[in-house]
Amino acid sequence: MAMKQIEIKTHPVFTHYAADVDGNIYSVKFNKIREHIQSPHGRGYLHFTATQSGNRKSYLSHRFVWECFYGMIPDGLQINHIDTNKHNNKLTNLQLVSQWENMQHGKQMGILYGAASPNYNRIY
């Protein structure tokens, strides 16, 4: 029985890291999934810090996965989780949208935004 090949692509900027279509992030140097480097972000998304040649960047994992396969995300656009599960970073669950489209999708799916959301953090 043949093993299923999973497509893995290197990030266009942080080339020491890669992602697969299932949303896993890899260390290219160690050639393995780096599950332990991802942790929940304050708003529930997974994130990690990519380091390369002295440069460090905190990445939301879903944005990183998208950029590995489609390139850098243009200013003003966001990545929407189609099923609203913030930990489901499979490429088939991600779509590039405007902020308005992302909010409309959330409303259609019954997600609260702004001060009504339990994850809302006011900054004074």
C-alpha positions in Angstrom: 0.0 0.0 0.0 1.5 3.3 -1.1 1.8 6.2 1.4 0.0 9.4 0.6 2.4 12.1 -0.4 1.7 15.4 1.3 2.6 18.6 -0.5 5.0 20.8 1.5 6.1 24.3 0.4 8.8 26.6 1.8 7.8 30.1 2.9 8.8 32.8 0.4 10.7 34.9 3.1 11.4 32.6 6.1 12.9 29.7 4.0 13.9 27.8 7.1 10.2 27.0 7.6 7.6 25.3 5.4 4.0 24.2 5.6 1.9 21.4 4.2 -1.7 21.4 2.9 -2.9 20.0 6.2 -1.7 23.2 8.0 1.4 21.7 9.7 4.5 23.8 10.0 7.9 22.3 9.4 11.5 23.1 10.3 13.4 22.7 7.0 16.6 22.4 9.0 15.3 19.4 11.0 12.9 18.1 8.3 10.1 17.6 10.7 6.8 19.0 11.9 7.3 21.6 14.6 4.0 21.2 16.5 5.4 22.4 19.7 6.4 25.8 18.3 2.7 26.7 17.8 0.7 28.1 20.7 -2.7 29.8 21.1 -2.7 33.5 20.4 -4.7 35.9 22.6 -7.6 35.7 20.1 -7.5 31.9 19.8 -5.4 31.5 16.6 -2.3 29.4 16.6 0.9 31.4 16.2 4.7 30.9 16.3 7.9 32.9 16.0 10.0 32.3 12.8 13.7 33.1 13.1 16.1 33.4 10.2 19.5 35.2 9.9 18.8 37.2 13.0 15.3 38.3 11.8 12.4 37.3 14.0 8.7 37.5 13.2 5.6 36.4 15.1 3.3 34.7 12.6 -0.3 33.7 12.9 -0.1 30.1 11.6 -3.0 30.3 9.1 -1.3 33.4 7.5 2.0 31.5 7.3 0.4 28.4 5.7 -1.4 30.6 3.1 1.9 32.5 2.3 3.8 29.2 1.7 1.4 28.2 -1.0 0.2 31.5 -2.5 2.8 34.1 -1.6 2.7 37.2 0.6 -0.7 38.5 1.6 -1.5 41.9 0.1 -2.1 44.8 2.5 -5.8 45.1 3.5 -6.6 41.4 3.0 -7.1 38.7 5.6 -7.4 35.0 5.8 -10.8 33.6 6.7 -11.3 30.2 8.3 -14.2 28.8 6.3 -15.4 26.5 9.0 -14.7 29.2 11.7 -12.4 26.8 13.6 -9.3 28.9 14.4 -7.1 25.8 14.8 -8.1 24.3 11.4 -5.3 25.6 9.2 -5.8 23.2 6.4 -5.3 25.0 3.1 -8.8 23.9 1.9 -10.2 25.7 5.0 -8.5 29.1 4.3 -9.6 31.8 1.9 -8.2 35.3 1.2 -10.8 38.0 1.9 -11.3 41.6 2.8 -12.0 42.5 6.4 -15.6 43.3 5.4 -16.0 39.8 3.8 -14.4 38.2 6.8 -16.9 39.9 9.2 -19.9 39.1 6.9 -18.8 35.4 7.0 -18.6 35.5 10.7 -22.1 37.0 11.1 -23.5 34.4 8.7 -21.8 31.7 10.9 -23.1 33.2 14.1 -19.8 34.6 15.4 -20.0 37.8 17.5 -17.6 40.7 16.7 -16.6 43.7 18.6 -17.6 44.4 22.2 -20.2 41.7 22.2 -17.6 39.0 21.6 -16.2 37.1 24.6 -12.7 37.5 23.1 -13.0 41.2 22.7 -10.1 43.1 24.5 -10.6 46.8 25.0 -7.4 48.8 24.9 -7.5 52.1 26.8 
